[in-house]
């Protein structure tokens, strides 16, 4: 029971840290602005142009509609739910792998601590994928009804696949693991087929829904064709500091693999290791710390199973041999480095302590619009980054027609800007919020030329003080 008491205490701590925003968090346009637009009659991929899968936006919109919460509160609530459920299931998985209570406690502490370093974007795709892979692994190794468990595991892995195509590698790892099972050959292939059936269901359901709505072409263009042509953008650069943090977080994987050699449930250990390796591909094509979220729950499981036996020996330190003492001190040094990563992740951003980036930091602009704009006035934000786009739901003002995130990716297909500007010839936005320090870098040169006549139709009516991350915001009104 001690282990569950610790888990329960951590759940309470997490509720407090999220409610009080004790570590920096940020929003993302596809998780907040797009659900807001959907709740106001806009259709994803038809007049809300987005190159990411629809599941998070639908969940936020549905939660907002069912609970009456605004989209920000709905996204925060769902994000907290993912974290809390992950903590519980991490402990359950460690115990299913025959780890001790101490190992389970270390695993949940590891996840809870590193959440501030890697899960700072609220309800992000990789965070949901991390929970899905955790559920899938747990069902693969611990389902009471095997075939039903295999189907459920496939669906869980399929959710990760529906969130990002990168999940295909995790699906492949699980299928190979099932085929590697020591059962009769016929049963192995049946198990793999049941799992694969579950894995394709989430994507098949999504395709079916958009097909029934007559939007299959739009769905395939923005989720597949667009990403193949433009979605990669600039390949991310792995900095020295980023690589150091990544290595410190993943350092337990190789000792875990060595531990698997002597574990009585070696196959289960191999599954955990293989799916964690598969989650590395979530870093492609742009390396970023947020993508660690896809592997973090399983990394925490491995950390607990490796560190548990070591820490259990601490009361007996006088009896340590030299080689054992060296191993213990090495683990302590690694934990100290990880603790430093966690501590620095709690430092306030330039937006200030307790501020959610993409919400609180752009609120002054939204508040001004709420006070001065008419209820039927329309709005566009240029550029509309993952953060500045949230001025739309914060101000309660809708775009006049098509919405696309105004950046180098959203505007990459030439027809997008042509469509927007053609619409604006007939129904231009009443207000434009322009960030002059950001607009050139976020706007392709061709579109900058097309914008020149647009600026001539607007008058600058208000200018904010420089905002952290964005600089001055200029609020323009249609003449």
Secondary structure as GFF3:
##gff-version 3
##sequence-region A 1 479
A	DSSP	alpha_helix	2	19	.	.	.	ID=ss1
A	DSSP	beta_strand	25	26	.	.	.	ID=ss2
A	DSSP	alpha_helix	33	39	.	.	.	ID=ss3
A	DSSP	beta_strand	48	49	.	.	.	ID=ss4
A	DSSP	alpha_helix	55	67	.	.	.	ID=ss5
A	DSSP	alpha_helix	71	96	.	.	.	ID=ss6
A	DSSP	alpha_helix	101	118	.	.	.	ID=ss7
A	DSSP	alpha_helix	125	142	.	.	.	ID=ss8
A	DSSP	alpha_helix	146	163	.	.	.	ID=ss9
A	DSSP	alpha_helix	167	179	.	.	.	ID=ss10
A	DSSP	alpha_helix	185	212	.	.	.	ID=ss11
A	DSSP	alpha_helix	216	220	.	.	.	ID=ss12
A	DSSP	pi_helix	221	225	.	.	.	ID=ss13
A	DSSP	alpha_helix	226	226	.	.	.	ID=ss14
A	DSSP	pi_helix	227	231	.	.	.	ID=ss15
A	DSSP	alpha_helix	240	250	.	.	.	ID=ss16
A	DSSP	alpha_helix	252	262	.	.	.	ID=ss17
A	DSSP	alpha_helix	266	278	.	.	.	ID=ss18
A	DSSP	three_ten_helix	279	283	.	.	.	ID=ss19
A	DSSP	three_ten_helix	289	292	.	.	.	ID=ss20
A	DSSP	alpha_helix	293	312	.	.	.	ID=ss21
A	DSSP	three_ten_helix	314	319	.	.	.	ID=ss22
A	DSSP	alpha_helix	322	345	.	.	.	ID=ss23
A	DSSP	beta_strand	356	357	.	.	.	ID=ss24
A	DSSP	alpha_helix	363	372	.	.	.	ID=ss25
A	DSSP	beta_strand	379	382	.	.	.	ID=ss26
A	DSSP	three_ten_helix	388	390	.	.	.	ID=ss27
A	DSSP	alpha_helix	391	395	.	.	.	ID=ss28
A	DSSP	beta_strand	403	404	.	.	.	ID=ss29
A	DSSP	alpha_helix	414	426	.	.	.	ID=ss30
A	DSSP	beta_strand	431	434	.	.	.	ID=ss31
A	DSSP	alpha_helix	436	442	.	.	.	ID=ss32
A	DSSP	alpha_helix	445	455	.	.	.	ID=ss33
A	DSSP	beta_strand	458	463	.	.	.	ID=ss34
A	DSSP	beta_strand	474	478	.	.	.	ID=ss35
###
